[in-house]
């Protein structure tokens, strides 16, 4: 991979808009731009300056533009970078790009600007990947996590771990040079303590992936219950729009309906499912099967039941059959506006014990129950709060490092496995085997930040970027 060519691409989305920004990066970026720009001599201007003029092809004026200069190494790629802000006509943009290529530029590949930033030491690999995550972020939380990684929080933590391991690895390598003297330069007690501490940090990072991935992709939240429990009405109430068909006829929802709801900056992927009952036909049976599959794949289950119709036995059977390992559950009593209450009683005071249940019998908390009326939108905001609290609250403090990338997760897992071998073999294996396992741990940690790379790895990562970034 060489950086001797100057690359050109549109940095703003394709299509007609108010402006389009065309980016150049490379040794000849300023010279090429200057050759088609009428205004000041760009080769004599300071970095981080903006200049008004025309882009011309011979005697033909293509557009009036603003040209921004970033002189190496004070740029995103650490190369000479020029950004041409032109009018957003697709014809104008295409004409200028073709002209710049004719003058010596080359069309940039996907992610090539960020690849050059990585190759030139501006970003490490995990920071470069955070750029793509930041562009793709669709919620406040995913934006904050990507920004934290882009600023190097994750990288600095990994670098600290690697630095400590490198020190012991070098001492063990030194032992191999004096194998005949049977001396130990690396204190085994200190090595064991350090390895245990590092593995604790790595274990925490691995564990954080569940939350990090949920923030990045959205929290899968299934609404399930018997036919006519009001699941579609609840989906509409949560979204505050008529998204699902509502009918008094049982079995109206035959397939899953998915929508995204943002609560406190977190995206929840709401999934309205077919009612759970003995199917009356093949299509409904498929719908019920899909409901069970969606529950198994979800992070949160909102079990909804009709407070007026269900029996205690059916309620217990539903909860027992729907509970799945790793899936948080909320029990929601619907249609409480139709309940006949004793004088002085309030709908919001209804508890799970009123239905002959104890949440502790199912490993749940009292707070995992809520009475609502989806039709009247009673306590819908309270339900949103419970959904957020159950999935996210107390797990997200705002300053922790979260793993959101599956590649990082796999590298951390392999590093953890190597360090576990170090701990197990501390008192039984020779220094050469310890050195081998420590090297493997260092290798996998290095893969995350790009201290260890291959061309195939880089191509795989940056090919997923958009052109122009």
Secondary structure, DSSP 4 states (H G I P E B T S, - for coil): ----SPEEEE-SPSS-EEEEEEEEESTTHHHHHHHTEESS-GGGSPSSEEEEEEEEETTEEEEEEEEEEE-TTSSSSSS-EEEEEEEE-HHHHHHHHHHHHHTT-EEPPTTHHHHHHHHTTSS-HHHHHHHHHHHH--SHHHHHHHHHHHTTHHHHHHHHHHHHHHHHHHHHHHHHHTGGGT---S-HHHHHHHHHHHHHHHHHHHHHHHHHHHHHH-EEEEEEESTTSSHHHHHHHHHTS--S---SSTT---S-EEEEEEETTEEEEEEE----S--SSHHHHHHHHHHHHHHHH-SEEEEEEETTT--HHHHHHHHHHH--TT-EEEEEEE-GGGS-PPTT--GGG--GGGGT--GGGGT--GGGEEE-BTTTTBTHHHHHHHHHHHHTTTT--SSS-----HHHHHHHHHHHHHHHHHHHHTTTS-HHHHHHHHHHHHHHHHHHHTSS--HHHHHHHHTTSPTT-
